[in-house]
Amino acid sequence: MNDNVLSFDRDRDREPEYDYPYDDYGSYLGSPSREQDLGTFLELVVIEDQIVSRERKPVAGSEWEYVARELGRGRPVEPPTPPTPPAPPEHEQVLSWLSILVGGDDALVELDAGELPQEELDLSGLPNDTHERLRLVDAEVERVALLVFGAEVLTAARRLLVKTALAQPSFLKGVAGDDVLACATLTAVAKANDLVGQGRVVPVTLIRTLFNLKSAPNERVQAMIRAVAPQGAFLGGWRRPLLGVPVLGSPDLLVGSFRGAIVTARDAALALRATTPAVEA
């Protein structure tokens, strides 16, 4: 490499040295700069159907090198793919999913099927400048919730509304009207408690209709769910062995009938765990 030092005794007719920056990367054909071990080939000399000479020669540099490369020699050896671990037993998958629904293993163990009490909207932990808007939204929620579902769902919806306002104050801002926020609140609670949808008495479109909305506020519904249960964003590919509902992550947002279904599934899964031999690792 040139060292940038002047030399007055050099040959003026000598070609300048050139440092090719890619010498270490091999030829333009992609072969590596370091000679690869391509193995050997066996050369046989046959005269009158008799083998008179046999000699093993290196493949690298021979006329057969391109054939050896076409046959795969010189390629890096890929490590074997480890076997896929077996899936957990079905009852363990059920318990894991139920735990996510209610906010953890401890909450699942302590879960009961008692009905939620009737509650008024609790604004004690919220800024005063949000109270008026929340009361207007709550009035819309109450009108439809009592008409379609009853007091227990109203309690769950009020709790969800307050939790969302605490976790994401921007939920109350913007151009969305009170009816839109109320519809999103009631829809989120109804879906999370498996009260609407296919095979249910109440179609999800009925809620939108009762709020006189032309389209369902799906983005607001998802925003509320993410606000109170941000872990739900990581459950896109999670297998849901039963009760395929949005995750609110708290038993105090679930009505007694739905918690009763969870308790039944929990007890059945625990009974299977008790009678299933442990799988050795």
C-alpha positions in Angstrom: 0.0 0.0 0.0 1.3 3.5 -0.8 2.4 5.3 2.4 2.2 8.8 0.9 5.9 9.3 1.4 7.8 10.9 -1.5 10.5 8.8 -3.0 13.0 10.6 -5.4 14.9 7.5 -6.4 12.0 5.4 -7.8 11.7 4.2 -11.4 9.6 6.8 -13.2 8.6 4.2 -15.8 7.3 1.7 -13.2 3.6 1.2 -13.1 2.0 2.5 -9.9 0.9 0.1 -7.3 -2.9 -0.4 -7.1 -4.6 -1.6 -4.0 -7.7 -3.4 -5.0 -10.1 -3.0 -2.1 -12.0 -6.2 -2.7 -9.2 -8.8 -2.8 -10.4 -10.5 0.3 -13.9 -11.1 -1.2 -12.9 -13.4 -4.0 -13.6 -13.1 -7.7 -16.5 -11.5 -9.4 -18.0 -15.0 -9.8 -18.6 -15.2 -6.1 -16.0 -17.8 -5.1 -14.4 -17.1 -1.7 -10.8 -15.8 -1.5 -9.7 -18.7 0.8 -9.5 -22.0 -1.0 -12.4 -24.2 0.0 -12.0 -27.9 0.6 -13.8 -29.4 -2.3 -12.5 -32.9 -1.6 -10.8 -35.2 -4.1 -11.7 -37.1 -7.3 -10.4 -40.5 -8.4 -8.5 -40.6 -11.7 -8.4 -44.0 -13.3 -6.2 -45.1 -16.2 -7.6 -48.0 -18.1 -5.7 -49.9 -20.8 -7.2 -52.9 -22.5 -10.0 -53.0 -19.9 -7.4 -53.1 -17.2 -7.0 -50.5 -14.5 -3.3 -49.7 -14.6 -3.3 -46.6 -12.5 -5.6 -44.9 -9.9 -4.8 -41.7 -8.2 -6.8 -39.3 -6.0 -6.4 -35.7 -6.8 -7.8 -32.5 -5.3 -10.9 -31.2 -7.0 -9.9 -27.5 -6.4 -8.1 -26.2 -9.4 -8.9 -29.1 -11.6 -11.0 -29.2 -14.7 -13.7 -30.9 -12.6 -14.1 -28.2 -10.1 -17.2 -26.6 -11.7 -18.8 -30.1 -11.8 -18.1 -30.5 -8.1 -19.6 -27.2 -7.3 -22.7 -27.9 -9.3 -23.1 -31.1 -7.3 -23.0 -29.1 -4.1 -19.4 -29.4 -2.9 -18.0 -26.3 -1.2 -21.4 -25.1 0.1 -21.6 -24.4 3.8 -23.1 -27.3 5.7 -26.3 -26.2 7.3 -26.9 -27.5 10.9 -29.8 -29.9 11.3 -33.1 -28.2 12.1 -34.0 -29.0 15.7 -37.3 -30.9 16.2 -40.4 -28.9 17.0 -41.2 -29.2 20.7 -44.5 -30.9 21.4 -47.5 -28.7 22.1 -48.6 -28.4 25.7 -51.6 -30.6 26.7 -55.0 -29.2 25.8 -55.9 -28.5 29.4 -52.7 -26.5 29.9 -53.5 -24.4 26.9 -57.0 -23.8 28.2 -55.7 -22.7 31.6 -53.1 -20.3 30.0 -55.9 -18.7 27.9 -58.3 -18.3 30.8 -55.5 -16.7 32.8 -55.0 -14.1 30.1 -58.7 -13.4 30.0 -59.0 -12.6 33.7 -55.6 -10.9 34.3 -53.3 -13.6 35.7 -53.1 -17.0 37.4 -54.0 -15.6 40.8 -57.1 -13.9 39.5 -58.1 -17.2 37.8 -57.7 -19.2 41.0 -59.8 -16.7 43.0 -62.5 -16.2 40.3 -66.1 -16.7 41.2 -69.4 -16.4 39.4 -71.1 -13.8 41.5 -73.0 -11.0 39.7 -71.6 -7.6 39.5 -73.3 -5.1 41.8 -75.3 -2.1 40.5 -73.0 0.9 40.5 -73.2 4.5 39.6 -70.5 6.1 37.4 -67.4 6.6 39.7 -65.6 9.8 38.7 -63.6 10.2 41.9 -60.2 9.5 40.3 -60.7 11.6 37.1 -60.0 15.3 36.4 -62.9 17.6 37.0 -62.9 18.8 33.4 -63.8 15.3 32.2 -66.8 14.8 34.4 -69.4 16.5 32.2 -68.4 14.6 29.1 -68.3 11.3 30.9 -71.8 11.8 32.3 -73.1 12.5 28.9 -71.5 9.4 27.5 -72.8 7.4 30.5 -76.3 8.6 29.9 -76.2 7.1 26.4 -74.7 3.9 27.7 -77.3 3.5 30.3 -80.2 4.0 27.9 -79.1 1.1 25.6 -77.5 -1.2 28.2 -80.7 -1.4 30.4 -82.8 -1.8 27.3 -80.8 -4.8 25.9 -78.7 -6.4 28.6 -79.5 -5.2 32.1 -77.9 -3.6 35.1 -74.9 -5.9 35.4 -73.7 -5.1 31.9 -74.2 -1.4 32.7 -71.9 -1.7 35.7 -69.2 -3.4 33.5 -69.6 -0.7 30.9 -69.3 2.1 33.4 -66.2 0.5 34.8 -64.7 0.2 31.4 -65.5 3.8 30.5 -63.7 5.0 33.7 -60.7 2.8 33.2 -60.3 3.9 29.6 -60.5 7.6 30.6 -57.8 7.0 33.2 -55.5 5.0 31.0 -56.0 7.0 27.8 -57.3 10.5 28.5 -57.2 11.3 24.7 -60.1 8.9 24.3 -62.5 11.7 25.3 -61.0 14.2 22.9 -61.6 14.5 19.2 -64.6 14.8 17.1 -66.4 11.6 18.1 -69.8 12.3 19.6 -71.1 11.0 22.9 -73.2 8.4 21.1 -70.1 7.0 19.3 -68.1 6.7 22.6 -71.1 5.1 24.3 -71.6 2.6 21.5 -67.9 1.7 21.6 -68.0 1.2 25.3 -71.1 -1.0 25.3 -69.8 -3.0 22.2 -66.5 -3.7 23.8 -68.1 -5.0 27.0 -70.7 -7.0 25.2 -68.0 -8.7 23.0 -65.7 -9.3 25.8 -68.5 -11.1 27.7 -69.5 -13.1 24.7 -73.0 -11.5 24.7 -73.2 -10.6 21.0 -72.2 -12.0 17.7 -72.8 -15.2 15.8 -75.0 -17.7 17.7 -76.0 -15.1 20.3 -79.5 -13.7 20.9 -78.2 -10.1 20.3 -76.5 -9.4 17.0 -73.7 -6.9 17.3 -75.4 -4.7 14.7 -78.3 -4.1 17.1 -76.1 -2.0 19.4 -75.1 0.3 16.6 -78.7 0.6 15.4 -79.9 1.6 18.9 -77.4 4.4 19.0 -78.6 5.6 15.6 -75.1 5.1 14.0 -74.6 4.3 10.4 -71.4 2.3 11.0 -69.9 0.6 14.0 -67.1 2.5 15.8 -64.7 -0.4 15.5 -61.6 1.7 15.9 -62.9 3.2 19.2 -63.7 -0.3 20.4 -60.2 -1.5 19.8 -58.8 1.6 21.4 -60.7 0.9 24.6 -59.6 -2.7 24.6 -55.9 -1.7 24.1 -56.2 1.0 26.8 -57.3 -1.3 29.6 -55.5 -4.5 28.3 -52.4 -3.5 26.3 -51.2 -7.1 26.4 -54.0 -7.9 23.9 -51.9 -6.4 21.1 -49.5 -9.4 21.4 -52.1 -12.1 21.1 -52.8 -11.9 17.4 -51.5 -15.4 16.8 -52.4 -16.8 20.2 -54.4 -20.0 20.0 -57.7 -19.6 21.8 -59.0 -23.0 22.6 -62.3 -21.7 23.8 -64.1 -18.4 24.5 -62.7 -16.5 21.6 -63.4 -13.0 22.9 -61.5 -9.7 23.2 -59.3 -9.6 26.3 -60.1 -6.9 28.9 -57.8 -8.6 31.4 -59.8 -8.0 34.6 -62.5 -10.0 36.3 -64.3 -6.8 37.4 -65.2 -6.1 33.8 -66.8 -9.5 33.3 -70.4 -10.4 34.2 -71.3 -13.3 36.4 -72.6 -15.6 33.6 -69.3 -15.2 31.7 -67.2 -15.7 34.8 -69.2 -18.8 35.5 -68.3 -20.2 32.1 -64.7 -19.5 32.9 -64.9 -21.2 36.3 -66.4 -24.3 34.7 -63.7 -24.5 32.1 -61.0 -23.8 34.8 -62.2 -26.6 37.1 -62.4 -29.1 34.2 -58.9 -28.2 33.1 -57.5 -28.4 36.7 -59.2 -31.9 37.1 -57.4 -33.0 33.9 -54.1 -31.6 35.1 -54.5 -33.6 38.4 -55.0 -36.9 36.5 -52.5 -36.4 33.6 -49.0 -37.6 34.1 -46.4 -34.9 33.8 -44.5 -35.0 30.5 -40.7 -35.3 31.0 -38.6 -32.6 29.4 
